[in-house]
Every structure is written in structure tokens, then in C-alpha cells.
Amino acid sequence: MLRLCSRLLRGGAVIGHLTSWSHTGPSPLRCFSVSHSCHGHRDYSLPNATWSRHTQELYRKYEELSKIGAWRRIPSYNSSVHHMADAPPRGSRVTRLFTRNLDQDGVGFEYSMFYNVAEKRMICIFQPGDYLEGPPGYTHGGCIATILDSTLGAGAMYICGKVMTANLNINYLNPVPLGSTVIVDCHVEKVEGRKVYTRGQVRSHDDQILHTEATGLFIKLNMREVDHSTD
Ligand SMILES: CCCCCCCCCC(=O)SCCNC(=O)CCNC(=O)[C@H](O)C(C)(C)COP(=O)(O)OP(=O)(O)OC[C@H]1O[C@@H](n2cnc3c(N)ncnc32)[C@H](O)[C@@H]1OP(=O)(O)O
């Protein structure tokens, strides 16, 4: 387990890569609280020309709510380490965040997340592009699982710092059309020791269709377990 953690941490697979290395700061996601321009990297959570009217409208709704303080937009970069205020030195490997690994806008995961501290709620405005096809014209179930895992995980991470997905249960109720706008609405239900229990839904932009329901269990990483002996 120790060596597994060590490998994962070096390989960039751990959600905690999106946080700082230290758990001692006031916010486990303090790097997310800074302006998107601070790193000089593109913030992919901002609108682009491929966003549909519905996606833009939902974004503007939460942008307005952010101005009065209830919600906070979560910047999104195309590499996990770009989310860190104190990124570790990079080696020669070029890693990409799975959901941001295409160079063309609009064809993959287009999304923007907002967090509500009081409600322990993370929402994700998601527009699946044409390269995410599963059944003809509809989004692949694995892509829906991915955006749920990311949104549930980001909510867990916001409260608890570095976590990894231990369990994800999904009920696919109605298919998600490619190019549609959905809202991934997730919250942390409870935290018991290292276990963070989360729940979420995927609904159509107008809340008329419940596409998907999910629960996720995330485990807080005990950073003392990380083995640096082979570094
Ligand atoms: C803004 C952008 C945000 C982007 C977010 C990106 C999201 C990406 C999310 C991921 O893809 S994470 C990658 C997929 N997940 C993994 O690869 C995890 C693989 N599993 C592991 O590494 C370990 O199993 C894990 C770190 C989850 C737990 O191992 P540990 O050795 O640290 O914990 P341990 O096994 O001692 O379990 C701790 C507690 O959790 C419980 N537990 C662990 N796994 C469980 C499980 N699967 N179901 C139920 N309970 C579980 C376990 O029983 C125990 O309960 P108690 O404290 O009550 O004794």
C-alpha cells in the first residue's frame, strides 16, 4: 500500500494532486481560491465559443450567485499539478488531466464547477461533446461516471483535502444526448473518520429529466503513508 501510494502520487493519479501537499493550511483547496490567471495557464472552466446557449445561461446563473458569495467557481487546468499553489518539480513526463486531454474545444468534456460552502455542494455544468459517444447520439456511460467521479471527488476534496475514490455506484436512468447541457449536482452527506460519503445526480439543464443518480465513497489519504524512499 505504501509503495502504491508513492507511485500514484508521483504519477499524478491522486486527486490530492489538485490540492497543496500540506494539510496544515486553512483550506484544503487554497490553491483553488486564487485567481485563474495566477499560474499563467488557461482556465478551461471559463466559457468558450463551443458552449451552447443553455450551458452559457447556467454558467451565468452561477457566476451571478458567486458575486453574492454563495458559490465559488472552481478553476480548471489541463494538468493536475497546475491546480497546486506549491506544485512539485516536474520531471520529463507530460501528464494531462483525463477530462482535459483533448486540444480541440467542444469535442470532449466541456464543464465548469461551482462550490457552495454552506451546503457542502459541488455542481458541475457539463456539456458532453461528440467524441464522448456511447450509444449513437448519446454520451458514453464511462464519461458520465467520469464527470460524476470528478464532481463528487472535488466536493469531498474541498472539505477533506486529499482523497481517492474507493467506491462509486451509479444508476443510469435516462441517456444523456451529446451536446446537451446537464447539471451534475453533488454533495457530501457525512464524514466518518477517513470516509467521506457523497451523493449526486445528473439532471437536464431545466431540471426536467433525471439522467443519473450516484453515490461515492472517498477515503482521506493519510499522507504519513506516502513512501518517498525510492525518490
Ligand atoms: C476539480 C477537479 C477534480 C478532479 C477530481 C478527479 C477525480 C478522480 C478520482 C479518481 O479517479 S481516484 C482513482 C481511482 N481510485 C483508486 O484508484 C483508489 C484505489 N484504492 C486505494 O488506493 C485504496 O483502497 C484507498 C486509498 C481508497 C484506501 O486504502 P487505505 O489503505 O488508505 O485505507 P483502508 O483500506 O485502511 O480503508 C480505510 C477505511 O475505508 C474503508 N474502505 C476502503 N475502501 C472501501 C470500499 N471500497 N468500500 C467501503 N469501505 C472502504 C475501510 O473499510 C476502512 O474503514 P474503517 O476506517 O471503518 O476501518
The ligand as an SDF file (V2000), in Angstrom:
LIG
                    3D

 59 61  0  0  0  0  0  0  0  0999 V2000
  -11.6060   19.9190   -9.8060 C   0  0  0  0  0  0  0  0  0  0  0  0
  -11.2210   18.6400  -10.4380 C   0  0  0  0  0  0  0  0  0  0  0  0
  -11.4420   17.4470   -9.5650 C   0  0  0  0  0  0  0  0  0  0  0  0
  -10.9190   16.2230  -10.2300 C   0  0  0  0  0  0  0  0  0  0  0  0
  -11.2410   15.0310   -9.4240 C   0  0  0  0  0  0  0  0  0  0  0  0
  -10.6900   13.8150  -10.1050 C   0  0  0  0  0  0  0  0  0  0  0  0
  -11.3850   12.5930   -9.5690 C   0  0  0  0  0  0  0  0  0  0  0  0
  -10.6230   11.3570   -9.9460 C   0  0  0  0  0  0  0  0  0  0  0  0
  -10.9170   10.3080   -8.9200 C   0  0  0  0  0  0  0  0  0  0  0  0
  -10.1130    9.1230   -9.2120 C   0  0  0  0  0  0  0  0  0  0  0  0
  -10.0980    8.6570  -10.3190 O   0  0  0  0  0  0  0  0  0  0  0  0
   -9.2430    8.4060   -7.9120 S   0  0  0  0  0  0  0  0  0  0  0  0
   -8.5820    6.9880   -8.7460 C   0  0  0  0  0  0  0  0  0  0  0  0
   -9.4950    5.7840   -8.5610 C   0  0  0  0  0  0  0  0  0  0  0  0
   -9.3600    5.2760   -7.2230 N   0  0  0  0  0  0  0  0  0  0  0  0
   -8.3440    4.4770   -6.8980 C   0  0  0  0  0  0  0  0  0  0  0  0
   -7.5100    4.1390   -7.6960 O   0  0  0  0  0  0  0  0  0  0  0  0
   -8.2930    4.0570   -5.4490 C   0  0  0  0  0  0  0  0  0  0  0  0
   -7.6250    2.6920   -5.2850 C   0  0  0  0  0  0  0  0  0  0  0  0
   -7.7740    2.2840   -3.8780 N   0  0  0  0  0  0  0  0  0  0  0  0
   -6.8370    2.6620   -2.9550 C   0  0  0  0  0  0  0  0  0  0  0  0
   -5.8140    3.2850   -3.2650 O   0  0  0  0  0  0  0  0  0  0  0  0
   -7.1300    2.3380   -1.5480 C   0  0  0  0  0  0  0  0  0  0  0  0
   -8.0130    1.2360   -1.4800 O   0  0  0  0  0  0  0  0  0  0  0  0
   -7.7410    3.5340   -0.7680 C   0  0  0  0  0  0  0  0  0  0  0  0
   -6.7190    4.6940   -0.7500 C   0  0  0  0  0  0  0  0  0  0  0  0
   -9.0610    4.0120   -1.3640 C   0  0  0  0  0  0  0  0  0  0  0  0
   -7.9980    3.0810    0.6610 C   0  0  0  0  0  0  0  0  0  0  0  0
   -6.8410    2.4070    1.1180 O   0  0  0  0  0  0  0  0  0  0  0  0
   -6.2340    2.7110    2.5750 P   0  0  0  0  0  0  0  0  0  0  0  0
   -5.2710    1.6120    2.8480 O   0  0  0  0  0  0  0  0  0  0  0  0
   -5.7800    4.1220    2.6370 O   0  0  0  0  0  0  0  0  0  0  0  0
   -7.4970    2.6030    3.5400 O   0  0  0  0  0  0  0  0  0  0  0  0
   -8.1160    1.2980    4.2140 P   0  0  0  0  0  0  0  0  0  0  0  0
   -8.1620    0.1460    3.2930 O   0  0  0  0  0  0  0  0  0  0  0  0
   -7.4390    1.1210    5.5400 O   0  0  0  0  0  0  0  0  0  0  0  0
   -9.6230    1.7600    4.4740 O   0  0  0  0  0  0  0  0  0  0  0  0
   -9.9070    2.9050    5.2710 C   0  0  0  0  0  0  0  0  0  0  0  0
  -11.3680    2.8220    5.6380 C   0  0  0  0  0  0  0  0  0  0  0  0
  -12.1350    2.9130    4.4240 O   0  0  0  0  0  0  0  0  0  0  0  0
  -12.9010    1.7330    4.2550 C   0  0  0  0  0  0  0  0  0  0  0  0
  -12.9080    1.3970    2.8250 N   0  0  0  0  0  0  0  0  0  0  0  0
  -11.8570    1.4050    1.9880 C   0  0  0  0  0  0  0  0  0  0  0  0
  -12.2280    1.0470    0.7590 N   0  0  0  0  0  0  0  0  0  0  0  0
  -13.5510    0.8170    0.8280 C   0  0  0  0  0  0  0  0  0  0  0  0
  -14.5320    0.4220   -0.1160 C   0  0  0  0  0  0  0  0  0  0  0  0
  -14.2200    0.2030   -1.3980 N   0  0  0  0  0  0  0  0  0  0  0  0
  -15.8070    0.2960    0.2900 N   0  0  0  0  0  0  0  0  0  0  0  0
  -16.1360    0.5350    1.5860 C   0  0  0  0  0  0  0  0  0  0  0  0
  -15.2610    0.9220    2.5280 N   0  0  0  0  0  0  0  0  0  0  0  0
  -13.9960    1.0460    2.1540 C   0  0  0  0  0  0  0  0  0  0  0  0
  -12.1970    0.6700    5.0600 C   0  0  0  0  0  0  0  0  0  0  0  0
  -13.0860   -0.3620    5.4560 O   0  0  0  0  0  0  0  0  0  0  0  0
  -11.7450    1.4900    6.2460 C   0  0  0  0  0  0  0  0  0  0  0  0
  -12.8620    1.7080    7.0890 O   0  0  0  0  0  0  0  0  0  0  0  0
  -12.6600    1.8550    8.7030 P   0  0  0  0  0  0  0  0  0  0  0  0
  -11.8320    3.1130    8.9000 O   0  0  0  0  0  0  0  0  0  0  0  0
  -14.0570    1.9760    9.2380 O   0  0  0  0  0  0  0  0  0  0  0  0
  -11.9360    0.6090    9.1400 O   0  0  0  0  0  0  0  0  0  0  0  0
  1  2  1  0
  2  3  1  0
  3  4  1  0
  4  5  1  0
  5  6  1  0
  6  7  1  0
  7  8  1  0
  8  9  1  0
  9 10  1  0
 10 11  2  0
 10 12  1  0
 12 13  1  0
 13 14  1  0
 14 15  1  0
 15 16  1  0
 16 17  2  0
 16 18  1  0
 18 19  1  0
 19 20  1  0
 20 21  1  0
 21 22  2  0
 21 23  1  0
 23 24  1  0
 23 25  1  0
 25 26  1  0
 25 27  1  0
 25 28  1  0
 28 29  1  0
 29 30  1  0
 30 31  2  0
 30 32  1  0
 30 33  1  0
 33 34  1  0
 34 35  2  0
 34 36  1  0
 34 37  1  0
 37 38  1  0
 38 39  1  0
 39 40  1  0
 39 54  1  0
 40 41  1  0
 41 42  1  0
 41 52  1  0
 42 43  1  0
 42 51  1  0
 43 44  2  0
 44 45  1  0
 45 46  1  0
 45 51  2  0
 46 47  1  0
 46 48  2  0
 48 49  1  0
 49 50  2  0
 50 51  1  0
 52 53  1  0
 52 54  1  0
 54 55  1  0
 55 56  1  0
 56 57  2  0
 56 58  1  0
 56 59  1  0
M  END
$$$$
